[in-house]
Amino acid sequence: MRLIQITDCHLHADPQARSRTGLPHRQLERVVAAAAGLRPDMVLMTGDISEDRTAASYAEAERLLAPLACPWFWLPGNHDEPGLMADCRPFHETLDLGQRRLLLLDTQRIGQEAGELGEARLTALAERLAEDDRPTLVAMHHPPVAVGSAWMDALGLTDADAFWDVVAGHAHVEAVICGHIHQAFVGRGPESAGGVPVYGCPSSSDQFLPGAEDFAVDEASRPGFRVIDLTREGLSTWVERVDL
C-alpha cells in the first residue's frame, strides 16, 4: 500500500494570493499532480490546509485534490478552522490500511500556534491503541519531538512527554508522521517508548530553514510531499520535491 502525505498548504479564498515564496494554490496543484503520478492508494493532509480560515479556502483544497484517483483525508492544524473543514469534508479518527491502522490525532489548541493533545485525547488514544494490535501509524499536525530549530521547537506538541508515555505501552506503534515544520525531517521518539520513528514533511507552500535559531524561510528548497510504502516486511519512506 502507498500512502502519500501532503501538508501545510496555507490556501486562501483567492487563488492568486501569494505566500512568502510563491502562489500556494499553484504549488499545491503541482504537488498533487506529482503525487497522483506515483499512484497512491491514499493521501493524507496533515493540517494547515488554510491560511485565512475561510470556507472558500477549503473548497479550493477539494478542487485541487480532485485529480487524485484515491481517497484522501485530512486533520486540522493550528491555522485551520475545524468547523469549516468538517462542513467541507468529515474528519476521521481511524483509517483501515488492511494489515495496519492509521490513527489521526487533533493537536490544535484554539488560538495557539503550539499544539496539545490534552487529557481527554490522550485517554482516547490509549483506548484506540489497546483495541487493535495491528501495526499502527499515528498522524498529527504538531511534531512530538524537537526538530533542531529553536523557534519551531517552542511551537511543537507541548505535552509530548505524555504522548510518549501512552505510546510506551503499545509496541505496535510503527511510526509517527507530522506536519507543521515545513521541512523534511526524520527523528525518533524516546527509547522509553521504543524509539518510534518520527517523520516530518515539506510543505506544499513555503519551506522553513532547518536548524534556524529564529524564523527563516528556506528559499533554496522546493515544495514537496512524503511517500510511505507499506508492505508485509515493514515501512519505507522518502520525500519527493516538485519543480515550479
N, C-alpha and C positions, 0 to 999 in steps of 0.2 A: 504494500500500500504506500502511496506517495501523498504526503501532507505538505502543503506549502503555507508558510506564514508570511503575511503582509501586515505592516504595522505603521502607525503614526503618519497617516495620510494628510491630516490637517487641512481638510477641504473647506471651502467657503460656499455660500449660496451662489456667488458669482464665479463662474468657471474661469474668468480672466484675472481673478485676484492672485497676487504674487505672494510668495514666501520670501525668505532672505536670499534664496539662490535660484528661484525659478517659479514655474507655474505648477502648483500641487496637482491640479486636475490632469494636466498633460503628463506629468511624471507618473501619476498612478495609472494612467492609460497605458504607458509604455511598460510599467511593471506588470500589469495584468496581461498584456499581450505576451510578454516573455514567459510569465508563469503558465499561461494557457498552453504555450508551445511545449512545455515539459509534461503535459498530460497528467495533472494531479487528480487524485481521487477525492480530495477535499482541500478547501482553502479556509484558513482561519485568520481573521483580522483581530490583532491583539491591542485594540484601543487607540484613542486619539484619532478617531475617524474624522471628526470635525474640528475646525478651528474657531468657528463663530457660533457653534451650538444652535444651528438652525435646522428646521425640518428639511429645508431645501438642500442643505449640505448632505444629509443622509440619503435623500432621494438621488442626489448626484452619485453617491457611493454605489447605490444599487444599479444605476445606469452604467457606471463604469465597469462594474463587475459582471454585467450581463453576458459578456462574451465567454465566460467560463462555462465549460461543459461538465461541471461537477457542482455538488452542494458547497455552499460557503456559509460561514458562521462568524459572529463577532462577539466581543466583550468590550465593556467600556474602559476608557482611560480617564485621566484627570481632566482633560479638556472636554469631555463628552457630556451630553445631556441624556441620561439613560432613558427617561420617559419618551423622548422623541425617537431614540434609537429603537426602543421596543415597539413603538407605534409603527415604525417602518419595517422592522424585521424582528421577530421574537428572539429573546435570549434563550440559550440552552446551558444547563449546568453540567450535563454529561453527554458525551458523544461516543457511540459504539464504533470501535475500529476493528471489529472482528476478534482477532487474538488479543487486542488491547482495548483500553478505555482512554479517553481524553477528558479530563476534568477542567472546566472553565471557572476561574475564580474572579470575583469582582473585588478589586482592591481600591476602588475610588473612595476618597474622603471628600465630601462636598465642600467646595471652596478651597481645597488644599492641593498643592502640587505633589506632595509626598503621598504615599499610599498606606493603607492599613486594612487588615482583614477584620480584626476585632473578635471578641469572644464568640459571638453567635456564628460567624462564618467559620472560625476555626473549629468549633464543635461540629458544625455541619460537614466540614472537610474530613474530620476524623471518622465520622459515621459513614461517609461515602467511600472512604478508603477501606474501611472494615467490611463493607458489604460485598466486595468482589476482589479476589486476589489475582486477577489477570494483571500483566504488566501495564502500568498506568503512566500516562503523561499528564503533567499539570501545566496549565497555561494561565498567565496573569499579565497585567499590564506592567506593574512596577517590579523591578528586579529584587529578589530576596537575598542578594549578595552584593558586596561592594564591587564596582567595576573599574576603580582606579582613577576616577575623576572626582576631585573633592566636591565640586559644586553639585554634581549629579548624585554622588553618594549620600548627600544630605537630603535628597528628594526621592530616595528609594522606598522600600517597604519598611515602615517604622517598627512593625512587630515581627520582623524576620526571624528572630530567635524563637518566638512562639510557633511560627510556621514550621521551622525545622524540628522543633520538639514533637509536633504532630507527625511529621514525615518519618521521624526516627522510629516510630512504632510500626512502620509499614515498608518492609524491604522491597515490595513490588513497585515502588515509585521508580520509574526508569529515567526520567528526565523532567526538567522544568524549562519551559520556554516563556520568554517575556518580551515586552516592547519597551517604550519609554526612553530608551537610551540612545536611539538614533545612530547605532553603530553595530558592526559585527562584534560579537563577544562570545567567549567560551570560558566558563568558570566552573567551580564546584561548590556545593554546599558543605557544611562542616562534616568532619569524619564521624562525629557522633550520630549523624543522620545518614551515614553510608556514603558520603562524598558524592551525592547525586549531581550529575552534570547539569549546568545551567547555561542555556543558550540565549543570547541576545541577537537582535536582528537590525539590519539597516532600515532606516525609514524609507518610505516611498517618496518623501519630500526632502527636507534638508537633513544633512548629516552633521553629527556633533563630533568634535575633535577628540579622539581618545587620549586619555591621560592628562587632560587640561585641568589646571587648578581652578580656573574661572570659566564661565560660559564662553565657548568658542565654536564657531561653525567650521566644519571641515570642507573647504571648497574644492579639495582635490578628489574627494570620494563621490562616486555616483550613487543614485538611489538603487535600492536592491530589495531582495527578499530571501527568505531561508527555505531550503528544500530539506525535507525529512523523509527518508525512505525507511519503512518498517518491514522487516522480514522475520521469519522464524528465528533467524540467527541473532537478531538484535536490531539496532538503530544506527543509521549512518546519516550524516547531515553536512550541508555546506551552504555557502552564501553565493547567490548569483547577483551580478550588477547589470544595469541596463545603460545603453547609450541614449543620449538625449539629442 
